[in-house]
Amino acid sequence: MAKKFYLKRVKVYRLNDDGKWDDQGTGHVTIDYMEEDLCLVVIDEEDNETILVHRIWSDVIYRKEEGIF
């Protein structure tokens, strides 16, 4: 039996120089290899452009925002 794969919908924010969060958009997150590194990749849900590529570091703790799910 084939497993179903669901993309997770996410919001992307970037901390600006003033210490405020700028909304970068909404998209779907995947995990992919880029140049031999494992990365989180977010693709915009409207125009399919890449919003974020972030290398996954083994010494960083990743978590979802509290109270959202």
All heavy atoms as TSV, in Angstrom:
chain	resi	resn	atom	element	x	y	z
A	1	MET	N	N	0.843	-1.180	0.000
A	1	MET	CA	C	0.000	0.000	0.000
A	1	MET	C	C	0.893	1.250	0.000
A	1	MET	O	O	1.816	1.364	0.787
A	1	MET	CB	C	-0.906	-0.001	1.236
A	1	MET	CG	C	-1.714	1.260	1.370
A	1	MET	SD	S	-2.758	1.298	2.839
A	1	MET	CE	C	-4.143	0.364	2.249
A	2	ALA	N	N	0.607	2.191	-0.866
A	2	ALA	CA	C	1.377	3.426	-0.960
A	2	ALA	C	C	1.029	4.366	0.193
A	2	ALA	O	O	-0.123	4.481	0.582
A	2	ALA	CB	C	1.106	4.117	-2.288
A	3	LYS	N	N	2.052	5.014	0.713
A	3	LYS	CA	C	1.832	5.986	1.782
A	3	LYS	C	C	1.461	7.328	1.173
A	3	LYS	O	O	2.016	7.729	0.144
A	3	LYS	CB	C	3.087	6.144	2.636
A	3	LYS	CG	C	3.407	4.923	3.446
A	3	LYS	CD	C	4.599	5.178	4.334
A	3	LYS	CE	C	4.899	3.955	5.160
A	3	LYS	NZ	N	6.030	4.163	6.038
A	4	LYS	N	N	0.541	8.038	1.812
A	4	LYS	CA	C	0.166	9.375	1.359
A	4	LYS	C	C	1.148	10.383	1.948
A	4	LYS	O	O	1.548	10.278	3.095
A	4	LYS	CB	C	-1.259	9.710	1.781
A	4	LYS	CG	C	-2.286	8.893	1.053
A	4	LYS	CD	C	-3.677	9.352	1.387
A	4	LYS	CE	C	-4.684	8.533	0.610
A	4	LYS	NZ	N	-6.039	8.983	0.861
A	5	PHE	N	N	1.514	11.360	1.147
A	5	PHE	CA	C	2.454	12.390	1.555
A	5	PHE	C	C	1.736	13.735	1.540
A	5	PHE	O	O	1.178	14.123	0.525
A	5	PHE	CB	C	3.648	12.423	0.599
A	5	PHE	CG	C	4.660	13.450	0.940
A	5	PHE	CD1	C	5.489	13.297	2.027
A	5	PHE	CD2	C	4.777	14.589	0.170
A	5	PHE	CE1	C	6.430	14.255	2.339
A	5	PHE	CE2	C	5.716	15.552	0.479
A	5	PHE	CZ	C	6.542	15.375	1.569
A	6	TYR	N	N	1.719	14.405	2.670
A	6	TYR	CA	C	1.065	15.703	2.784
A	6	TYR	C	C	2.100	16.776	3.061
A	6	TYR	O	O	2.911	16.641	3.977
A	6	TYR	CB	C	0.034	15.694	3.921
A	6	TYR	CG	C	-1.090	14.729	3.691
A	6	TYR	CD1	C	-1.103	13.481	4.275
A	6	TYR	CD2	C	-2.156	15.073	2.851
A	6	TYR	CE1	C	-2.135	12.585	4.053
A	6	TYR	CE2	C	-3.195	14.189	2.623
A	6	TYR	CZ	C	-3.176	12.946	3.231
A	6	TYR	OH	O	-4.194	12.080	2.999
A	7	LEU	N	N	2.068	17.838	2.277
A	7	LEU	CA	C	2.956	18.966	2.519
A	7	LEU	C	C	2.393	19.803	3.656
A	7	LEU	O	O	1.196	20.062	3.715
A	7	LEU	CB	C	3.088	19.830	1.263
A	7	LEU	CG	C	3.770	19.173	0.073
A	7	LEU	CD1	C	3.722	20.105	-1.127
A	7	LEU	CD2	C	5.196	18.815	0.409
A	8	LYS	N	N	3.250	20.239	4.537
A	8	LYS	CA	C	2.842	21.096	5.641
A	8	LYS	C	C	2.843	22.544	5.187
A	8	LYS	O	O	3.797	23.028	4.569
A	8	LYS	CB	C	3.792	20.944	6.837
A	8	LYS	CG	C	3.754	19.583	7.466
A	8	LYS	CD	C	2.450	19.375	8.167
A	8	LYS	CE	C	2.446	18.049	8.896
A	8	LYS	NZ	N	1.227	17.791	9.594
A	9	ARG	N	N	1.765	23.249	5.486
A	9	ARG	CA	C	1.624	24.670	5.148
A	9	ARG	C	C	2.250	25.476	6.285
A	9	ARG	O	O	1.960	25.232	7.459
A	9	ARG	CB	C	0.150	25.006	4.985
A	9	ARG	CG	C	-0.112	26.390	4.482
A	9	ARG	CD	C	-1.605	26.531	4.165
A	9	ARG	NE	N	-1.888	27.821	3.605
A	9	ARG	CZ	C	-2.437	28.826	4.277
A	9	ARG	NH1	N	-2.781	28.660	5.537
A	9	ARG	NH2	N	-2.654	29.978	3.689
A	10	VAL	N	N	3.116	26.431	5.940
A	10	VAL	CA	C	3.839	27.212	6.944
A	10	VAL	C	C	3.839	28.697	6.590
A	10	VAL	O	O	3.666	29.078	5.434
A	10	VAL	CB	C	5.305	26.732	7.091
A	10	VAL	CG1	C	5.364	25.304	7.608
A	10	VAL	CG2	C	6.062	26.855	5.774
A	11	LYS	N	N	4.032	29.535	7.610
A	11	LYS	CA	C	4.265	30.968	7.440
A	11	LYS	C	C	5.745	31.207	7.677
A	11	LYS	O	O	6.338	30.610	8.570
A	11	LYS	CB	C	3.476	31.787	8.459
A	11	LYS	CG	C	1.980	31.784	8.279
A	11	LYS	CD	C	1.521	32.669	7.145
A	11	LYS	CE	C	1.838	34.115	7.395
A	11	LYS	NZ	N	1.517	34.987	6.291
A	12	VAL	N	N	6.338	32.091	6.877
A	12	VAL	CA	C	7.757	32.408	7.017
A	12	VAL	C	C	7.895	33.868	7.415
A	12	VAL	O	O	7.315	34.753	6.780
A	12	VAL	CB	C	8.534	32.146	5.709
A	12	VAL	CG1	C	9.992	32.555	5.859
A	12	VAL	CG2	C	8.414	30.683	5.302
A	13	TYR	N	N	8.638	34.111	8.486
A	13	TYR	CA	C	8.931	35.461	8.965
A	13	TYR	C	C	10.439	35.631	9.042
A	13	TYR	O	O	11.168	34.673	9.283
A	13	TYR	CB	C	8.344	35.696	10.363
A	13	TYR	CG	C	6.845	35.622	10.414
A	13	TYR	CD1	C	6.187	34.430	10.677
A	13	TYR	CD2	C	6.073	36.756	10.177
A	13	TYR	CE1	C	4.798	34.361	10.717
A	13	TYR	CE2	C	4.691	36.701	10.214
A	13	TYR	CZ	C	4.059	35.500	10.486
A	13	TYR	OH	O	2.692	35.433	10.522
A	14	ARG	N	N	10.895	36.867	8.853
A	14	ARG	CA	C	12.320	37.180	8.963
A	14	ARG	C	C	12.471	38.338	9.942
A	14	ARG	O	O	11.765	39.348	9.838
A	14	ARG	CB	C	12.879	37.573	7.605
A	14	ARG	CG	C	14.364	37.865	7.633
A	14	ARG	CD	C	14.863	38.104	6.248
A	14	ARG	NE	N	14.567	36.920	5.454
A	14	ARG	CZ	C	15.474	36.202	4.824
A	14	ARG	NH1	N	16.733	36.546	4.873
A	14	ARG	NH2	N	15.126	35.148	4.124
A	15	LEU	N	N	13.394	38.210	10.880
A	15	LEU	CA	C	13.668	39.260	11.843
A	15	LEU	C	C	14.483	40.354	11.157
A	15	LEU	O	O	15.575	40.099	10.638
A	15	LEU	CB	C	14.434	38.689	13.042
A	15	LEU	CG	C	14.620	39.598	14.235
A	15	LEU	CD1	C	13.276	39.996	14.838
A	15	LEU	CD2	C	15.489	38.910	15.284
A	16	ASN	N	N	13.938	41.589	11.135
A	16	ASN	CA	C	14.630	42.677	10.439
A	16	ASN	C	C	15.613	43.386	11.373
A	16	ASN	O	O	15.732	43.047	12.552
A	16	ASN	CB	C	13.637	43.657	9.792
A	16	ASN	CG	C	12.804	44.421	10.795
A	16	ASN	OD1	O	13.200	44.667	11.945
A	16	ASN	ND2	N	11.608	44.816	10.369
A	17	ASP	N	N	16.314	44.371	10.850
A	17	ASP	CA	C	17.330	45.100	11.619
A	17	ASP	C	C	16.751	45.886	12.785
A	17	ASP	O	O	17.459	46.232	13.717
A	17	ASP	CB	C	18.115	46.049	10.702
A	17	ASP	CG	C	18.958	45.300	9.688
A	17	ASP	OD1	O	19.319	44.130	9.950
A	17	ASP	OD2	O	19.263	45.874	8.623
A	18	ASP	N	N	15.436	46.189	12.735
A	18	ASP	CA	C	14.770	46.919	13.815
A	18	ASP	C	C	14.247	45.993	14.907
A	18	ASP	O	O	13.596	46.447	15.853
A	18	ASP	CB	C	13.599	47.741	13.263
A	18	ASP	CG	C	14.058	48.822	12.293
A	18	ASP	OD1	O	15.175	49.349	12.484
A	18	ASP	OD2	O	13.311	49.123	11.348
A	19	GLY	N	N	14.476	44.689	14.760
A	19	GLY	CA	C	14.008	43.724	15.748
A	19	GLY	C	C	12.548	43.351	15.589
A	19	GLY	O	O	11.949	42.787	16.508
A	20	LYS	N	N	11.978	43.660	14.424
A	20	LYS	CA	C	10.577	43.323	14.152
A	20	LYS	C	C	10.522	42.202	13.122
A	20	LYS	O	O	11.432	42.040	12.313
A	20	LYS	CB	C	9.820	44.543	13.642
A	20	LYS	CG	C	9.743	45.642	14.678
A	20	LYS	CD	C	8.968	46.825	14.166
A	20	LYS	CE	C	8.952	47.917	15.233
A	20	LYS	NZ	N	8.278	49.104	14.791
A	21	TRP	N	N	9.424	41.444	13.152
A	21	TRP	CA	C	9.247	40.325	12.231
A	21	TRP	C	C	8.556	40.780	10.950
A	21	TRP	O	O	7.493	41.367	10.994
A	21	TRP	CB	C	8.427	39.217	12.894
A	21	TRP	CG	C	9.166	38.562	14.011
A	21	TRP	CD1	C	8.985	38.775	15.341
A	21	TRP	CD2	C	10.213	37.600	13.898
A	21	TRP	NE1	N	9.848	38.007	16.070
A	21	TRP	CE2	C	10.621	37.273	15.214
A	21	TRP	CE3	C	10.851	36.983	12.831
A	21	TRP	CZ2	C	11.632	36.353	15.470
A	21	TRP	CZ3	C	11.858	36.065	13.093
A	21	TRP	CH2	C	12.233	35.759	14.395
A	22	ASP	N	N	9.182	40.503	9.803
A	22	ASP	CA	C	8.611	40.789	8.495
A	22	ASP	C	C	8.031	39.500	7.916
A	22	ASP	O	O	8.717	38.462	7.876
A	22	ASP	CB	C	9.682	41.317	7.529
A	22	ASP	CG	C	10.151	42.710	7.884
A	22	ASP	OD1	O	9.378	43.458	8.508
A	22	ASP	OD2	O	11.304	43.045	7.530
A	23	ASP	N	N	6.782	39.563	7.471
A	23	ASP	CA	C	6.103	38.426	6.861
A	23	ASP	C	C	6.696	38.187	5.472
A	23	ASP	O	O	6.675	39.068	4.621
A	23	ASP	CB	C	4.608	38.724	6.772
A	23	ASP	CG	C	3.780	37.570	6.255
A	23	ASP	OD1	O	4.358	36.585	5.739
A	23	ASP	OD2	O	2.548	37.655	6.358
A	24	GLN	N	N	7.230	36.999	5.249
A	24	GLN	CA	C	7.828	36.656	3.964
A	24	GLN	C	C	6.882	35.877	3.062
A	24	GLN	O	O	7.174	35.666	1.896
A	24	GLN	CB	C	9.114	35.845	4.183
A	24	GLN	CG	C	10.154	36.587	4.983
A	24	GLN	CD	C	10.670	37.811	4.273
A	24	GLN	OE1	O	11.229	37.712	3.180
A	24	GLN	NE2	N	10.485	38.965	4.865
A	25	GLY	N	N	5.767	35.407	3.640
A	25	GLY	CA	C	4.788	34.685	2.832
A	25	GLY	C	C	4.376	33.363	3.443
A	25	GLY	O	O	4.859	32.955	4.489
A	26	THR	N	N	3.473	32.695	2.741
A	26	THR	CA	C	2.961	31.392	3.146
A	26	THR	C	C	3.300	30.390	2.061
A	26	THR	O	O	3.191	30.686	0.872
A	26	THR	CB	C	1.435	31.451	3.328
A	26	THR	OG1	O	1.129	32.450	4.303
A	26	THR	CG2	C	0.878	30.120	3.794
A	27	GLY	N	N	3.717	29.209	2.487
A	27	GLY	CA	C	4.073	28.191	1.508
A	27	GLY	C	C	4.025	26.808	2.094
A	27	GLY	O	O	3.470	26.583	3.170
A	28	HIS	N	N	4.645	25.882	1.376
A	28	HIS	CA	C	4.694	24.487	1.797
A	28	HIS	C	C	6.151	24.090	2.010
A	28	HIS	O	O	7.010	24.392	1.184
A	28	HIS	CB	C	4.037	23.595	0.751
A	28	HIS	CG	C	2.574	23.879	0.631
A	28	HIS	ND1	N	2.064	24.713	-0.337
A	28	HIS	CD2	C	1.526	23.475	1.376
A	28	HIS	CE1	C	0.757	24.796	-0.191
A	28	HIS	NE2	N	0.400	24.055	0.842
A	29	VAL	N	N	6.409	23.411	3.135
A	29	VAL	CA	C	7.767	23.062	3.508
A	29	VAL	C	C	8.087	21.628	3.095
A	29	VAL	O	O	7.249	20.736	3.186
A	29	VAL	CB	C	8.004	23.270	5.025
A	29	VAL	CG1	C	7.174	22.321	5.861
A	29	VAL	CG2	C	9.478	23.147	5.372
A	30	THR	N	N	9.297	21.456	2.596
A	30	THR	CA	C	9.829	20.138	2.275
A	30	THR	C	C	11.245	20.054	2.824
A	30	THR	O	O	11.828	21.070	3.226
A	30	THR	CB	C	9.866	19.883	0.746
A	30	THR	OG1	O	10.737	20.835	0.144
A	30	THR	CG2	C	8.505	19.963	0.132
A	31	ILE	N	N	11.781	18.867	2.821
A	31	ILE	CA	C	13.183	18.657	3.205
A	31	ILE	C	C	13.891	18.110	1.977
A	31	ILE	O	O	13.398	17.198	1.317
A	31	ILE	CB	C	13.297	17.690	4.390
A	31	ILE	CG1	C	12.607	18.295	5.610
A	31	ILE	CG2	C	14.757	17.379	4.696
A	31	ILE	CD1	C	12.542	17.382	6.811
A	32	ASP	N	N	15.057	18.690	1.664
A	32	ASP	CA	C	15.766	18.302	0.450
A	32	ASP	C	C	17.266	18.402	0.692
A	32	ASP	O	O	17.715	19.087	1.614
A	32	ASP	CB	C	15.356	19.231	-0.697
A	32	ASP	CG	C	15.618	18.621	-2.060
A	32	ASP	OD1	O	16.182	17.507	-2.130
A	32	ASP	OD2	O	15.259	19.258	-3.066
A	33	TYR	N	N	18.043	17.718	-0.136
A	33	TYR	CA	C	19.495	17.841	-0.091
A	33	TYR	C	C	19.937	18.896	-1.086
A	33	TYR	O	O	19.475	18.913	-2.227
A	33	TYR	CB	C	20.171	16.513	-0.456
A	33	TYR	CG	C	20.188	15.528	0.677
A	33	TYR	CD1	C	19.224	14.551	0.792
A	33	TYR	CD2	C	21.187	15.601	1.644
A	33	TYR	CE1	C	19.242	13.642	1.844
A	33	TYR	CE2	C	21.215	14.716	2.699
A	33	TYR	CZ	C	20.249	13.729	2.787
A	33	TYR	OH	O	20.265	12.848	3.824
A	34	MET	N	N	20.820	19.786	-0.631
A	34	MET	CA	C	21.411	20.795	-1.502
A	34	MET	C	C	22.897	20.862	-1.179
A	34	MET	O	O	23.271	21.138	-0.036
A	34	MET	CB	C	20.760	22.155	-1.287
A	34	MET	CG	C	19.324	22.179	-1.684
A	34	MET	SD	S	18.725	23.859	-1.764
A	34	MET	CE	C	17.153	23.560	-2.523
A	35	GLU	N	N	23.706	20.582	-2.187
A	35	GLU	CA	C	25.150	20.582	-2.007
A	35	GLU	C	C	25.560	19.714	-0.814
A	35	GLU	O	O	26.332	20.128	0.031
A	35	GLU	CB	C	25.681	22.003	-1.861
A	35	GLU	CG	C	25.381	22.871	-3.056
A	35	GLU	CD	C	25.842	24.308	-2.866
A	35	GLU	OE1	O	26.589	24.579	-1.920
A	35	GLU	OE2	O	25.439	25.141	-3.678
A	36	GLU	N	N	24.999	18.514	-0.737
A	36	GLU	CA	C	25.309	17.514	0.288
A	36	GLU	C	C	24.809	17.864	1.689
A	36	GLU	O	O	25.108	17.169	2.649
A	36	GLU	CB	C	26.809	17.220	0.331
A	36	GLU	CG	C	27.343	16.676	-0.975
A	36	GLU	CD	C	28.809	16.339	-0.901
A	36	GLU	OE1	O	29.355	16.220	0.206
A	36	GLU	OE2	O	29.408	16.188	-1.972
A	37	ASP	N	N	24.062	18.955	1.843
A	37	ASP	CA	C	23.495	19.333	3.134
A	37	ASP	C	C	21.991	19.142	3.116
A	37	ASP	O	O	21.331	19.401	2.111
A	37	ASP	CB	C	23.795	20.806	3.458
A	37	ASP	CG	C	25.265	21.057	3.700
A	37	ASP	OD1	O	25.929	20.176	4.284
A	37	ASP	OD2	O	25.747	22.132	3.310
A	38	LEU	N	N	21.440	18.710	4.242
A	38	LEU	CA	C	20.002	18.581	4.386
A	38	LEU	C	C	19.427	19.963	4.684
A	38	LEU	O	O	19.924	20.672	5.559
A	38	LEU	CB	C	19.686	17.610	5.529
A	38	LEU	CG	C	18.286	17.042	5.600
A	38	LEU	CD1	C	17.902	16.329	4.323
A	38	LEU	CD2	C	18.167	16.113	6.784
A	39	CYS	N	N	18.379	20.364	3.953
A	39	CYS	CA	C	17.825	21.712	4.078
A	39	CYS	C	C	16.303	21.684	4.179
A	39	CYS	O	O	15.651	20.803	3.619
A	39	CYS	CB	C	18.186	22.547	2.851
A	39	CYS	SG	S	19.937	22.821	2.645
A	40	LEU	N	N	15.763	22.681	4.896
A	40	LEU	CA	C	14.337	22.976	4.848
A	40	LEU	C	C	14.129	23.926	3.686
A	40	LEU	O	O	14.849	24.920	3.554
A	40	LEU	CB	C	13.876	23.673	6.125
A	40	LEU	CG	C	13.837	22.854	7.404
A	40	LEU	CD1	C	13.499	23.757	8.577
A	40	LEU	CD2	C	12.849	21.734	7.290
A	41	VAL	N	N	13.142	23.627	2.848
A	41	VAL	CA	C	12.845	24.474	1.698
A	41	VAL	C	C	11.361	24.822	1.758
A	41	VAL	O	O	10.519	23.931	1.911
A	41	VAL	CB	C	13.164	23.753	0.373
A	41	VAL	CG1	C	12.848	24.644	-0.820
A	41	VAL	CG2	C	14.616	23.299	0.347
A	42	VAL	N	N	11.044	26.115	1.665
A	42	VAL	CA	C	9.649	26.554	1.639
A	42	VAL	C	C	9.367	27.156	0.274
A	42	VAL	O	O	10.059	28.071	-0.169
A	42	VAL	CB	C	9.345	27.584	2.757
A	42	VAL	CG1	C	7.886	28.032	2.680
A	42	VAL	CG2	C	9.648	26.994	4.129
A	43	ILE	N	N	8.317	26.628	-0.386
A	43	ILE	CA	C	7.897	27.085	-1.707
A	43	ILE	C	C	6.585	27.842	-1.558
A	43	ILE	O	O	5.635	27.342	-0.962
A	43	ILE	CB	C	7.705	25.892	-2.670
A	43	ILE	CG1	C	8.966	25.023	-2.734
A	43	ILE	CG2	C	7.280	26.375	-4.049
A	43	ILE	CD1	C	10.190	25.738	-3.253
A	44	ASP	N	N	6.543	29.073	-2.094
A	44	ASP	CA	C	5.358	29.927	-2.010
A	44	ASP	C	C	4.142	29.215	-2.590
A	44	ASP	O	O	4.213	28.625	-3.672
A	44	ASP	CB	C	5.610	31.232	-2.772
A	44	ASP	CG	C	4.534	32.258	-2.528
A	44	ASP	OD1	O	3.429	32.100	-3.102
A	44	ASP	OD2	O	4.778	33.211	-1.775
A	45	GLU	N	N	3.022	29.271	-1.849
A	45	GLU	CA	C	1.817	28.559	-2.285
A	45	GLU	C	C	1.124	29.223	-3.466
A	45	GLU	O	O	0.309	28.589	-4.133
A	45	GLU	CB	C	0.841	28.388	-1.126
A	45	GLU	CG	C	0.217	29.656	-0.627
A	45	GLU	CD	C	-0.720	29.438	0.550
A	45	GLU	OE1	O	-0.968	28.292	0.944
A	45	GLU	OE2	O	-1.208	30.444	1.087
A	46	GLU	N	N	1.433	30.489	-3.750
A	46	GLU	CA	C	0.774	31.193	-4.849
A	46	GLU	C	C	1.556	31.155	-6.155
A	46	GLU	O	O	0.997	30.893	-7.208
A	46	GLU	CB	C	0.494	32.637	-4.443
A	46	GLU	CG	C	-0.529	32.754	-3.338
A	46	GLU	CD	C	-0.823	34.198	-2.962
A	46	GLU	OE1	O	-0.340	35.113	-3.663
A	46	GLU	OE2	O	-1.530	34.395	-1.966
A	47	ASP	N	N	2.861	31.427	-6.100
A	47	ASP	CA	C	3.624	31.524	-7.353
A	47	ASP	C	C	4.736	30.477	-7.489
A	47	ASP	O	O	5.516	30.521	-8.427
A	47	ASP	CB	C	4.195	32.924	-7.525
A	47	ASP	CG	C	5.167	33.320	-6.423
A	47	ASP	OD1	O	5.608	32.451	-5.654
A	47	ASP	OD2	O	5.479	34.517	-6.335
A	48	ASN	N	N	4.808	29.541	-6.541
A	48	ASN	CA	C	5.797	28.454	-6.561
A	48	ASN	C	C	7.247	28.930	-6.540
A	48	ASN	O	O	8.149	28.185	-6.917
A	48	ASN	CB	C	5.561	27.509	-7.746
A	48	ASN	CG	C	4.303	26.701	-7.585
A	48	ASN	OD1	O	3.956	26.286	-6.487
A	48	ASN	ND2	N	3.593	26.493	-8.674
A	49	GLU	N	N	7.482	30.159	-6.094
A	49	GLU	CA	C	8.845	30.662	-5.927
A	49	GLU	C	C	9.385	30.196	-4.572
A	49	GLU	O	O	8.636	29.978	-3.628
A	49	GLU	CB	C	8.862	32.196	-5.982
A	49	GLU	CG	C	8.495	32.759	-7.332
A	49	GLU	CD	C	9.540	32.485	-8.396
A	49	GLU	OE1	O	10.748	32.539	-8.078
A	49	GLU	OE2	O	9.140	32.225	-9.540
A	50	THR	N	N	10.691	30.073	-4.472
A	50	THR	CA	C	11.324	29.669	-3.216
A	50	THR	C	C	11.320	30.846	-2.251
A	50	THR	O	O	11.817	31.930	-2.571
A	50	THR	CB	C	12.763	29.198	-3.460
A	50	THR	OG1	O	12.725	28.097	-4.373
A	50	THR	CG2	C	13.419	28.767	-2.162
A	51	ILE	N	N	10.732	30.639	-1.057
A	51	ILE	CA	C	10.710	31.668	-0.014
A	51	ILE	C	C	11.918	31.508	0.908
A	51	ILE	O	O	12.508	32.481	1.351
A	51	ILE	CB	C	9.421	31.574	0.832
A	51	ILE	CG1	C	8.185	31.825	-0.016
A	51	ILE	CG2	C	9.465	32.550	2.007
A	51	ILE	CD1	C	6.884	31.617	0.741
A	52	LEU	N	N	12.274	30.262	1.189
A	52	LEU	CA	C	13.316	30.000	2.184
A	52	LEU	C	C	14.067	28.730	1.852
A	52	LEU	O	O	13.469	27.726	1.458
A	52	LEU	CB	C	12.667	29.832	3.566
A	52	LEU	CG	C	13.576	29.413	4.720
A	52	LEU	CD1	C	14.462	30.582	5.147
A	52	LEU	CD2	C	12.755	28.928	5.901
A	53	VAL	N	N	15.384	28.784	1.995
A	53	VAL	CA	C	16.236	27.594	1.998
A	53	VAL	C	C	17.092	27.727	3.246
A	53	VAL	O	O	17.811	28.720	3.414
A	53	VAL	CB	C	17.132	27.513	0.744
A	53	VAL	CG1	C	18.061	26.317	0.842
A	53	VAL	CG2	C	16.295	27.449	-0.521
A	54	HIS	N	N	16.983	26.746	4.148
A	54	HIS	CA	C	17.698	26.814	5.422
A	54	HIS	C	C	18.378	25.479	5.701
A	54	HIS	O	O	17.722	24.443	5.757
A	54	HIS	CB	C	16.729	27.148	6.564
A	54	HIS	CG	C	17.364	27.116	7.911
A	54	HIS	ND1	N	18.176	28.118	8.364
A	54	HIS	CD2	C	17.326	26.177	8.881
A	54	HIS	CE1	C	18.605	27.810	9.577
A	54	HIS	NE2	N	18.110	26.632	9.910
A	55	ARG	N	N	19.702	25.519	5.838
A	55	ARG	CA	C	20.443	24.307	6.168
A	55	ARG	C	C	20.044	23.835	7.561
A	55	ARG	O	O	19.930	24.623	8.495
A	55	ARG	CB	C	21.939	24.562	6.135
A	55	ARG	CG	C	22.711	23.315	6.469
A	55	ARG	CD	C	24.204	23.510	6.343
A	55	ARG	NE	N	24.849	22.280	6.771
A	55	ARG	CZ	C	25.971	22.239	7.453
A	55	ARG	NH1	N	26.587	23.353	7.769
A	55	ARG	NH2	N	26.478	21.092	7.811
A	56	ILE	N	N	19.816	22.538	7.714
A	56	ILE	CA	C	19.481	21.951	9.009
A	56	ILE	C	C	20.778	21.624	9.737
A	56	ILE	O	O	21.619	20.871	9.227
A	56	ILE	CB	C	18.621	20.675	8.830
A	56	ILE	CG1	C	17.301	21.042	8.152
A	56	ILE	CG2	C	18.387	19.990	10.174
A	56	ILE	CD1	C	16.445	19.860	7.786
A	57	TRP	N	N	20.940	22.208	10.904
A	57	TRP	CA	C	22.132	22.007	11.728
A	57	TRP	C	C	21.828	20.991	12.821
A	57	TRP	O	O	20.785	21.063	13.465
A	57	TRP	CB	C	22.559	23.323	12.367
A	57	TRP	CG	C	22.919	24.380	11.372
A	57	TRP	CD1	C	22.076	25.308	10.836
A	57	TRP	CD2	C	24.180	24.595	10.764
A	57	TRP	NE1	N	22.744	26.090	9.933
A	57	TRP	CE2	C	24.048	25.680	9.878
A	57	TRP	CE3	C	25.424	23.985	10.889
A	57	TRP	CZ2	C	25.103	26.154	9.121
A	57	TRP	CZ3	C	26.479	24.465	10.142
A	57	TRP	CH2	C	26.311	25.545	9.261
A	58	SER	N	N	22.728	20.071	13.063
A	58	SER	CA	C	22.494	19.022	14.054
A	58	SER	C	C	22.500	19.552	15.485
A	58	SER	O	O	21.906	18.936	16.375
A	58	SER	CB	C	23.542	17.913	13.919
A	58	SER	OG	O	24.842	18.429	14.141
A	59	ASP	N	N	23.124	20.703	15.732
A	59	ASP	CA	C	23.202	21.231	17.094
A	59	ASP	C	C	22.130	22.292	17.402
A	59	ASP	O	O	22.157	22.912	18.451
A	59	ASP	CB	C	24.591	21.796	17.374
A	59	ASP	CG	C	24.988	22.905	16.419
A	59	ASP	OD1	O	24.347	23.048	15.356
A	59	ASP	OD2	O	25.948	23.634	16.727
A	60	VAL	N	N	21.165	22.479	16.490
A	60	VAL	CA	C	20.075	23.434	16.694
A	60	VAL	C	C	18.794	22.663	16.990
A	60	VAL	O	O	18.489	21.669	16.328
A	60	VAL	CB	C	19.863	24.322	15.435
A	60	VAL	CG1	C	18.629	25.192	15.581
A	60	VAL	CG2	C	21.094	25.174	15.183
A	61	ILE	N	N	18.049	23.117	17.996
A	61	ILE	CA	C	16.772	22.504	18.324
A	61	ILE	C	C	15.677	23.224	17.545
A	61	ILE	O	O	15.511	24.433	17.678
A	61	ILE	CB	C	16.490	22.580	19.839
A	61	ILE	CG1	C	17.565	21.797	20.592
A	61	ILE	CG2	C	15.094	22.059	20.153
A	61	ILE	CD1	C	17.503	21.976	22.095
A	62	TYR	N	N	14.960	22.494	16.723
A	62	TYR	CA	C	13.867	23.057	15.927
A	62	TYR	C	C	12.549	22.681	16.584
A	62	TYR	O	O	12.380	21.575	17.086
A	62	TYR	CB	C	13.898	22.511	14.496
A	62	TYR	CG	C	15.152	22.915	13.759
A	62	TYR	CD1	C	16.285	22.119	13.770
A	62	TYR	CD2	C	15.197	24.103	13.061
A	62	TYR	CE1	C	17.438	22.497	13.102
A	62	TYR	CE2	C	16.343	24.488	12.374
A	62	TYR	CZ	C	17.461	23.680	12.402
A	62	TYR	OH	O	18.596	24.050	11.740
A	63	ARG	N	N	11.595	23.615	16.574
A	63	ARG	CA	C	10.290	23.333	17.154
A	63	ARG	C	C	9.223	24.174	16.459
A	63	ARG	O	O	9.524	25.208	15.892
A	63	ARG	CB	C	10.255	23.610	18.659
A	63	ARG	CG	C	10.479	25.055	19.025
A	63	ARG	CD	C	10.475	25.251	20.544
A	63	ARG	NE	N	10.762	26.616	20.876
A	63	ARG	CZ	C	9.855	27.596	20.927
A	63	ARG	NH1	N	8.611	27.330	20.663
A	63	ARG	NH2	N	10.197	28.816	21.242
A	64	LYS	N	N	7.982	23.700	16.556
A	64	LYS	CA	C	6.887	24.485	16.010
A	64	LYS	C	C	6.447	25.502	17.052
A	64	LYS	O	O	6.695	25.330	18.245
A	64	LYS	CB	C	5.722	23.587	15.596
A	64	LYS	CG	C	5.099	22.835	16.733
A	64	LYS	CD	C	4.021	21.905	16.213
A	64	LYS	CE	C	3.449	21.089	17.333
A	64	LYS	NZ	N	2.484	20.118	16.895
A	65	GLU	N	N	5.798	26.567	16.599
A	65	GLU	CA	C	5.316	27.607	17.495
A	65	GLU	C	C	4.255	27.027	18.428
A	65	GLU	O	O	3.371	26.293	18.004
A	65	GLU	CB	C	4.726	28.756	16.678
A	65	GLU	CG	C	4.320	29.943	17.522
A	65	GLU	CD	C	3.825	31.097	16.676
A	65	GLU	OE1	O	4.138	31.134	15.482
A	65	GLU	OE2	O	3.119	31.936	17.211
A	66	GLU	N	N	4.341	27.345	19.708
A	66	GLU	CA	C	3.406	26.832	20.708
A	66	GLU	C	C	1.987	27.304	20.446
A	66	GLU	O	O	1.765	28.436	20.048
A	66	GLU	CB	C	3.827	27.270	22.106
A	66	GLU	CG	C	5.168	26.713	22.543
A	66	GLU	CD	C	5.188	25.207	22.673
A	66	GLU	OE1	O	4.165	24.621	23.083
A	66	GLU	OE2	O	6.236	24.620	22.351
A	67	GLY	N	N	1.014	26.430	20.689
A	67	GLY	CA	C	-0.381	26.790	20.606
A	67	GLY	C	C	-0.952	26.882	19.209
A	67	GLY	O	O	-2.094	27.266	19.026
A	68	ILE	N	N	-0.187	26.506	18.199
A	68	ILE	CA	C	-0.654	26.638	16.824
A	68	ILE	C	C	-1.334	25.351	16.357
A	68	ILE	O	O	-2.337	25.386	15.683
A	68	ILE	CB	C	0.513	26.995	15.871
A	68	ILE	CG1	C	1.099	28.339	16.271
A	68	ILE	CG2	C	0.052	27.020	14.422
A	68	ILE	CD1	C	0.130	29.506	16.225
A	69	PHE	N	N	-0.804	24.193	16.737
A	69	PHE	CA	C	-1.354	22.920	16.254
A	69	PHE	C	C	-2.093	22.196	17.330
A	69	PHE	O	O	-1.821	22.188	18.439
A	69	PHE	CB	C	-0.239	22.027	15.709
A	69	PHE	CG	C	0.464	22.657	14.547
A	69	PHE	CD1	C	1.637	23.348	14.726
A	69	PHE	CD2	C	-0.078	22.587	13.280
A	69	PHE	CE1	C	2.289	23.934	13.659
A	69	PHE	CE2	C	0.573	23.162	12.217
A	69	PHE	CZ	C	1.755	23.838	12.404
